[in-house]
Amino acid sequence: MIVVYLAGPIRGAPGDNQFQHVHSALADAKKLRDAGFCVLVPQRCVLDEVVFGAVDVARWLEEDYELIRRADVLCRRPGPSLGSDSEVAFAREIGKPVVLGVETLLARAVELRDRLDAAAFLDGIS
């Protein structure tokens, strides 16, 4: 099973509703899961903030970078996010494939999933 790190806005631009971003990320994750991917959804960390209060952002990003190391591919959702932009840069720095947009990843998955293993699939999209 191909593991996808789903990067994208959490807080977004000033005035954005972070719960809208989380909802949208979870909806995209469901699409990917339905297509057979295992999806890492860092936007779920908002629940930590709700339950436990303020989160140490540096620690949060450290954990995200570890998840990116373990993922097979990073999929960048649209929207402003300095954190996601840094995750994309980090993924590229360590040689992880980066796909811009869930629909792009899904289009390739439908085309390739039945005839390619995970390694060949990832080689074809980077």
Secondary structure, 3 states (H helix, E strand, C coil): CCEEEEECCCCCCCCCCHHHHHHHHHHHHHHHHHCCCEEECHHHHHHHHHHHCCCCHHHHHHHHHHHHHHCCEEEECCCCCHHHHHHHHHHHHCCCCEEECHHHHHHHHHHHCCCCCHHHHHHHHC
